[in-house]
């Protein structure tokens, strides 16, 4: 499991960097409106929570066995839920 994590972490970080760069460009296009949007602010809060969730996972379970503990599974499910919520919030920005 550790080798898989070591191999996928740089890919995940690169994807996050691309997301931040593209999100910044999109934000600049309509910054005054987005800065007042409660949906946009919710999206930013969800991204922050997802980051904290990932950090908690890294700190709590640096070396997982083949059968991860229940706490790791809860954090993994939380991560999926948070990122899905980020996507939904992103889509809702156009409508509110």
Helices and strands as residue ranges (DSSP letters): H 2-29, H 31-35, H 38-60, H 70-92
